[in-house]
């Protein structure tokens, strides 16, 4: 307790010292917060990469002081900008006594601008010989101590702005995230898909099995839902004549949080007319393998110590065959709900008492016994109709649907269908989902009369695919938690009382 109190006193003293420095600057008419613009000519990266061209020439950079070494009448400092760090040599002879005195007063974390000529030190480090230094913004809080940094994960997520300053590898993860999102879109654009936008506020929460967030529209005096998926709107566009569409954006699901789930997350859904789930398997392989190659330069990655090869072609196996492969039980020979429940008991799989049909039991056994074995990229296809309310039935077995999920490293990364375009069948499945809701299943689909109306105008055979972008970023940046790839993950507020 005493140590914590001492640390608090020390921090308060540091905060006061910095505020006193700011007050002194203001009293002298040098308020750094009054500066509105500073013209830079180069970034740190540009200077280092183009040294031969810039040697001896004047440049102007700006960034945050990350280190200072005061040596009487001459000093060194390291400046960090948006692209890296660079060293600067600052001397009283070049700046003059007053400016050099001010520079010595500047704190770690302050943002400064430097103009000077480019040179190399005796040790060969590309540096800037400062001719002028301008304080652009005063840091009123000290950065985490150099050698310990910001290690507390909870604090890192809450104060991502500090995390990005002091942990370069974190910034690198988010730069990769930006590249991954860009390349996913590039691949689809190259294939003729059109990027569209659909509503985030919905009157019906549809397109997935999930609990929605509920909000209220004051003018219309009605409850609305934050979207859990954009599927039903995108399929309306297929009806309307857009043959290839996609949307990447935020989805919202009022569910638990863990290393794989955040209440708001980024997802991409795409739909292509006149294609089926086999075509969606092909494009899934193409997207993920091409993104890896373009961003990482390879399709052979390591995730959490496990080597994974993303090079096509990936394994493809039906859900029933995958269960047989792992457990020896063949659901092609099991026809009734009672037989399926007996098989689950034999495997010691606990079954949800609200989900007791043969198809629902098959899915629960798969999740309990098979998922954890799917390390190399694998397509699991032909899901039971009970767990696929928006999917076209398999002609050879109407108990199954033309649906797949793709698994990598024992995690699901994508979900795809041969889309159900029969409005009569769709209506009956929505009715079954509503019965499930009435029985207590809060994740069951709602009835969407307008979507049925759209299907009645005719939707062509269509393949649809959804990919969890956050999980893909986790995979390609070797991140163990979804919070590591979200700039601002959902956090419970601190109790400041």
C-alpha positions in Angstrom: 0.0 0.0 0.0 2.8 2.4 0.9 4.6 1.7 -2.4 1.4 2.5 -4.3 1.0 5.7 -2.4 4.7 6.7 -3.1 4.2 6.0 -6.8 1.0 8.1 -6.8 2.9 11.0 -5.1 5.7 10.6 -7.6 3.3 10.7 -10.6 1.5 13.7 -9.1 4.8 15.5 -8.8 5.7 14.7 -12.4 2.4 15.9 -13.6 2.8 19.2 -11.7 6.3 19.7 -13.0 5.1 19.5 -16.6 2.1 21.8 -15.9 4.5 24.3 -14.3 6.7 24.1 -17.5 3.6 24.8 -19.6 2.6 27.7 -17.4 6.1 29.2 -17.7 6.0 28.9 -21.5 2.6 30.6 -21.7 3.8 33.4 -19.4 6.7 33.9 -21.9 4.3 34.0 -24.8 5.4 30.6 -26.1 2.2 28.5 -25.7 2.8 25.4 -27.9 -0.9 24.7 -28.1 -1.4 27.9 -30.1 0.6 26.5 -33.1 -1.8 25.4 -35.8 0.5 24.1 -38.5 4.0 22.9 -39.1 5.4 22.2 -42.6 7.3 19.0 -42.8 9.4 18.1 -45.8 10.3 14.5 -45.0 9.5 11.6 -42.7 12.1 9.6 -40.7 11.8 6.7 -43.1 12.2 8.9 -46.2 15.4 10.4 -44.7 16.9 7.0 -43.8 16.0 5.3 -47.1 17.2 8.3 -49.2 20.3 9.2 -47.3 22.6 9.3 -50.3 20.4 11.8 -52.0 19.7 13.9 -48.9 23.2 14.0 -47.3 24.1 17.5 -46.4 20.7 18.9 -47.4 18.2 20.6 -45.1 15.1 18.7 -44.1 12.2 19.4 -41.7 10.6 16.7 -39.7 8.3 16.5 -36.7 7.6 13.9 -34.1 7.6 12.8 -30.5 10.7 12.9 -28.3 11.4 9.3 -27.2 14.9 9.7 -25.8 17.2 12.5 -24.8 20.9 12.6 -23.9 22.1 16.0 -22.6 25.9 16.5 -22.8 26.4 20.1 -21.7 26.5 22.3 -24.8 25.4 19.5 -27.2 22.7 16.8 -27.0 21.2 14.0 -28.9 17.5 13.1 -29.1 15.4 10.5 -30.9 12.3 11.6 -32.6 9.4 9.2 -33.5 7.0 10.1 -36.3 4.4 8.0 -38.1 7.0 5.9 -39.9 9.8 5.3 -37.4 12.5 7.0 -35.5 15.5 9.2 -36.3 18.2 10.8 -34.3 19.0 14.5 -34.1 22.1 16.3 -32.9 21.3 19.5 -31.1 23.9 22.1 -30.0 24.0 25.5 -28.4 26.3 26.7 -31.1 23.7 26.1 -33.8 20.5 27.0 -31.9 21.8 29.8 -29.7 21.6 29.9 -25.9 17.9 30.6 -25.5 16.6 28.0 -27.9 19.1 25.4 -26.6 18.0 26.1 -23.0 14.4 25.6 -24.1 15.3 22.3 -25.8 16.8 21.0 -22.6 13.6 21.8 -20.8 11.5 19.7 -23.3 10.3 16.4 -21.9 10.2 12.9 -23.2 6.8 12.7 -25.0 6.8 16.3 -26.2 6.2 16.8 -29.9 8.7 18.9 -31.6 9.7 20.0 -35.1 13.3 20.0 -36.3 15.0 21.7 -39.3 18.5 20.8 -40.1 20.9 19.0 -42.5 21.3 15.3 -42.9 24.5 13.5 -41.8 25.8 10.3 -40.4 27.4 10.0 -36.9 30.8 8.3 -36.4 28.8 5.1 -35.7 27.1 5.3 -39.0 23.6 6.4 -37.7 21.7 8.6 -40.1 20.9 11.8 -38.2 19.8 15.4 -38.5 22.0 18.2 -37.4 19.5 20.6 -35.9 19.4 24.3 -37.0 16.1 25.0 -35.2 13.8 23.2 -32.8 10.1 24.1 -32.3 8.0 22.8 -29.5 4.7 21.9 -31.2 2.8 20.2 -28.3 3.5 19.7 -24.6 3.1 16.2 -23.2 1.5 16.7 -19.7 1.8 13.0 -18.8 5.0 11.0 -18.7 5.3 8.0 -21.0 5.8 4.6 -19.4 9.3 4.0 -18.1 11.6 3.0 -20.9 12.7 -0.5 -19.9 9.3 -1.7 -18.6 7.1 -0.1 -21.1 3.3 -0.6 -21.1 2.9 -4.3 -20.4 -0.4 -4.5 -18.5 -2.8 -5.8 -21.2 -5.9 -4.3 -19.6 -4.2 -0.9 -19.5 -2.9 -1.3 -23.1 -6.4 -2.0 -24.4 -7.8 1.0 -22.5 -5.0 3.4 -23.5 -4.3 2.2 -27.0 -2.9 5.6 -27.8 0.0 5.0 -25.3 0.3 1.4 -26.4 0.9 2.6 -30.0 3.5 5.1 -28.9 5.7 2.8 -26.8 5.2 -0.6 -28.4 6.3 -0.6 -32.0 5.1 -4.2 -32.6 1.6 -3.2 -31.7 1.6 -0.5 -34.4 3.0 -3.0 -36.9 0.0 -5.3 -36.1 -2.4 -2.5 -37.0 -0.6 -1.5 -40.1 -0.9 -5.1 -41.2 -4.6 -5.0 -40.4 -5.0 -2.0 -42.6 -3.2 -3.9 -45.4 -5.2 -7.0 -44.9 -8.5 -5.2 -45.2 -7.3 -3.3 -48.3 -6.2 -6.5 -50.0 -9.4 -8.4 -49.3 -11.3 -5.6 -51.0 -8.7 -5.4 -53.9 -9.1 -9.1 -54.6 -12.9 -8.8 -54.8 -12.8 -5.6 -56.9 -10.4 -7.4 -59.3 -13.0 -10.1 -59.7 -15.8 -7.7 -60.5 -17.6 -7.5 -57.2 -19.3 -4.2 -56.3 -18.8 -2.8 -52.8 -22.1 -1.6 -51.4 -23.5 -0.3 -48.1 -26.5 -1.6 -46.2 -28.3 -0.4 -43.0 -26.7 -0.8 -39.6 -30.0 0.1 -37.8 -32.6 -2.7 -38.6 -36.2 -3.2 -37.7 -35.6 -6.9 -37.7 -32.4 -8.6 -36.5 -31.8 -11.2 -39.2 -29.2 -13.1 -41.2 -27.5 -14.9 -38.3 -28.2 -16.7 -35.0 -27.3 -14.1 -32.4 -28.7 -11.9 -29.7 -29.0 -8.3 -31.0 -28.4 -5.0 -29.3 -31.6 -3.0 -29.0 -31.9 0.7 -29.3 -34.8 3.2 -29.7 -35.7 5.6 -32.4 -37.3 8.6 -30.7 -39.0 10.2 -33.7 -40.6 7.0 -34.9 -41.0 5.8 -31.3 -40.0 2.3 -32.0 -37.2 -0.1 -31.0 -34.6 -1.0 -33.5 -31.7 -3.4 -33.6 -28.0 -3.0 -34.5 -27.3 -5.4 -37.3 -26.1 -8.9 -36.5 -25.4 -9.5 -40.2 -25.9 -7.8 -43.5 -26.9 -11.0 -45.4 -30.6 -10.3 -46.0 -30.0 -6.8 -47.5 -27.2 -8.1 -49.7 -29.5 -10.8 -51.1 -32.2 -8.2 -51.8 -29.6 -6.6 -54.0 -29.1 -9.9 -55.9 -32.8 -9.9 -56.4 -32.5 -6.4 -57.7 -30.0 -7.3 -60.4 -26.6 -6.7 -58.8 -24.9 -10.0 -59.7 -21.8 -9.6 -57.5 -21.8 -7.6 -54.3 -19.9 -7.4 -51.0 -19.9 -5.3 -47.9 -17.2 -5.1 -45.2 -18.3 -3.5 -42.0 -19.1 -3.6 -38.3 -21.6 -6.2 -36.9 -23.0 -6.1 -33.4 -23.9 -9.1 -31.3 -25.0 -8.9 -27.7 -23.0 -11.9 -26.5 -20.1 -12.8 -24.2 -16.6 -11.7 -24.7 -13.5 -13.9 -24.9 -10.3 -14.2 -26.9 -12.3 -14.9 -30.1 -15.4 -12.6 -29.6 -16.0 -8.9 -29.2 -19.6 -7.4 -29.1 -18.7 -5.4 -32.3 -16.5 -6.9 -34.9 -15.6 -6.6 -38.6 -17.1 -9.0 -41.1 -17.3 -9.2 -44.8 -20.1 -10.9 -46.7 -20.2 -11.4 -50.5 -22.8 -12.8 -52.9 -22.5 -14.0 -56.5 -25.4 -14.8 -58.7 -25.4 -18.1 -60.6 -22.8 -19.7 -58.4 -22.9 -22.1 -55.5 -21.0 -23.1 -52.3 -18.3 -24.9 -54.3 -17.5 -21.6 -56.0 -17.5 -20.0 -52.5 -14.9 -22.5 -51.4 -12.7 -21.5 -54.3 -12.9 -17.8 -53.6 -12.3 -18.4 -49.9 -9.1 -20.2 -50.7 -8.1 -17.4 -53.1 -8.8 -14.5 -50.7 -7.0 -15.9 -47.7 -4.0 -17.3 -49.6 -3.6 -14.2 -51.8 -3.9 -11.8 -48.8 -1.2 -13.8 -46.9 1.1 -13.7 -50.0 0.5 -10.0 -50.6 0.8 -8.8 -47.0 3.3 -11.4 -45.5 5.1 -12.5 -48.7 4.3 -16.2 -48.0 1.4 -18.6 -47.6 3.3 -20.6 -45.0 2.7 -19.1 -41.6 3.1 -19.9 -37.9 0.2 -19.2 -35.6 0.8 -19.5 -31.8 3.7 -22.0 -32.4 1.8 -24.1 -35.0 2.9 -24.1 -38.6 0.0 -23.8 -41.1 0.2 -23.9 -44.9 -2.4 -21.7 -46.5 -1.5 -22.8 -50.1 -4.5 -24.1 -52.0 -5.9 -26.6 -52.4 -7.5 -27.1 -48.9 -9.1 -30.3 -47.5 -12.8 -30.6 -48.2 -15.0 -33.0 -46.1 -18.6 -33.3 -45.2 -19.7 -32.7 -41.6 -21.0 -36.3 -41.3 -17.8 -37.8 -42.7 -15.6 -35.6 -40.4 -17.5 -36.9 -37.4 -17.0 -40.5 -38.6 -13.3 -39.8 -39.2 -12.8 -38.6 -35.6 -15.3 -40.7 -33.6 -16.2 -43.7 -35.9 -19.9 -42.9 -35.7 -21.6 -42.7 -39.1 -24.7 -40.5 -39.1 -25.6 -41.7 -42.5 -26.8 -44.8 -40.7 -28.7 -42.8 -37.9 -32.1 -41.6 -38.9 -34.0 -40.6 -35.8 -33.6 -38.0 -33.1 -33.5 -40.7 -30.5 -30.7 -42.6 -32.2 -28.8 -39.4 -32.5 -29.2 -38.6 -28.8 -28.0 -42.0 -27.9 -24.9 -41.5 -30.1 -24.2 -38.2 -28.3 -24.5 -40.0 -24.9 -22.1 -42.7 -26.1 -19.6 -39.9 -26.9 -20.2 -38.1 -23.6 -21.3 -35.0 -25.5 -23.7 -32.8 -23.5 -26.6 -31.8 -25.6 -28.6 -28.5 -25.3 -32.1 -29.5 -24.2 -33.6 -27.0 -26.6 -31.8 -28.5 -29.5 -32.7 -32.2 -29.7 -33.3 -32.9 -33.3 -31.0 -35.2 -35.3 -29.5 -32.3 -37.2 -28.9 -30.1 -34.1 -27.3 -33.1 -32.4 -25.0 -33.7 -35.4 -23.8 -30.1 -35.2 -23.2 -30.2 -31.4 -21.2 -33.4 -31.7 -19.1 -31.8 -34.5 -18.4 -28.8 -32.3 -17.5 -30.9 -29.3 -15.4 -33.6 -31.0 -14.2 -32.4 -34.5 -13.5 -28.7 -34.4 -10.4 -28.9 -32.2 -8.8 -31.4 -34.7 -9.0 -29.0 -37.7 -5.5 -27.4 -37.8 -4.7 -27.2 -41.5 -7.2 -25.3 -43.6 -10.3 -27.4 -44.0 -13.8 -26.9 -45.5 -16.5 -28.7 -43.6 -19.6 -28.9 -45.8 -23.2 -30.2 -45.9 -24.6 -28.9 -42.6 -28.0 -30.0 -41.2 -31.0 -28.0 -42.3 -31.9 -27.2 -38.6 -28.8 -25.1 -38.1 -28.9 -23.5 -41.6 -32.2 -21.6 -41.9 -31.0 -19.5 -44.9 -29.4 -22.2 -46.9 -30.5 -24.3 -50.0 -31.2 -27.9 -49.3 -29.0 -30.6 -50.7 -30.9 -32.3 -53.6 -29.6 -35.7 -52.7 -30.5 -35.4 -49.0 -33.0 -32.7 -48.0 -32.0 -33.1 -44.3 -28.7 -31.4 -45.3 -27.9 -28.0 -46.8 -25.3 -26.8 -49.3 -23.3 -24.9 -46.6 -19.7 -25.0 -45.5 -17.6 -23.4 -42.8 -13.8 -23.1 -43.2 -11.6 -23.9 -40.2 -7.9 -23.1 -39.7 -6.0 -23.8 -36.5 -9.2 -25.2 -34.9 -11.1 -22.0 -35.4 -13.9 -21.1 -37.8 -13.0 -18.3 -40.3 -15.8 -18.3 -42.8 -19.4 -19.4 -43.4 -20.9 -19.9 -46.9 -24.1 -21.2 -48.5 -25.7 -22.1 -51.7 -28.4 -19.5 -50.9 -32.0 -20.5 -50.3 -34.0 -18.8 -53.0 -37.3 -20.7 -52.6 -39.7 -18.2 -50.8 -42.1 -21.0 -49.7 -39.3 -23.0 -48.1 -37.8 -19.9 -46.6 -41.1 -18.9 -45.0 -41.5 -22.3 -43.4 -38.0 -22.2 -42.0 -38.6 -18.7 -40.6 -41.7 -20.1 -38.9 -39.7 -22.9 -37.3 -37.2 -20.3 -36.1 -40.0 -18.3 -34.6 -41.2 -21.4 -32.8 -37.7 -21.8 -31.4 -37.7 -18.2 -30.2 -41.0 -18.7 -28.5 -39.5 -21.7 -26.8 -36.7 -19.6 -25.4 -34.0 -19.6 -28.0 -33.0 -15.9 -28.1 -30.6 -16.5 -31.0 -33.2 -17.9 -33.4 -34.0 -15.9 -36.5 -36.9 -13.5 -36.6 -39.6 -13.6 -39.3 -38.7 -11.2 -42.2 -41.8 -10.7 -44.3 -40.1 -8.2 -46.6 -37.3 -10.6 -47.4 -39.9 -13.3 -48.3 -41.5 -10.7 -50.5 -38.2 -10.0 -52.2 -37.6 -13.8 -52.8 -41.1 -14.0 -54.4 -39.9 -11.7 -57.2 -37.3 -14.3 -57.9 -33.6 -14.6 -56.8 -31.2 -16.5 -59.1 -29.2 -19.4 -57.8 -26.6 -17.6 -55.6 -23.4 -18.4 -53.6 -22.8 -16.4 -50.5 -19.8 -16.2 -48.1 -19.0 -14.4 -44.9 -15.5 -14.1 -43.5 -14.6 -12.9 -40.0 -12.0 -10.2 -40.7 -10.8 -9.8 -37.1 -10.0 -13.6 -36.9 -8.2 -13.4 -40.2 -6.1 -10.5 -38.9 -5.4 -12.5 -35.8 -4.2 -15.5 -37.9 -2.0 -13.4 -40.2 -0.4 -11.3 -37.3 0.0 -14.3 -34.9 -2.2 -12.6 -32.3 -3.7 -14.7 -29.6 -6.7 -12.5 -28.7 -9.2 -10.5 -30.8 -8.4 -7.5 -28.5 -4.9 -7.5 -29.9 -6.3 -6.7 -33.4 -9.0 -4.2 -32.4 -7.7 -0.7 -31.9 -10.4 0.0 -29.3 -11.9 -3.2 -28.0 -15.0 -3.2 -25.8 -14.0 -2.7 -22.1 -15.9 -2.6 -18.9 -15.6 1.0 -17.5 -13.3 1.4 -14.6 -15.0 2.1 -11.3 -13.6 5.5 -10.3 -15.8 5.8 -7.3 
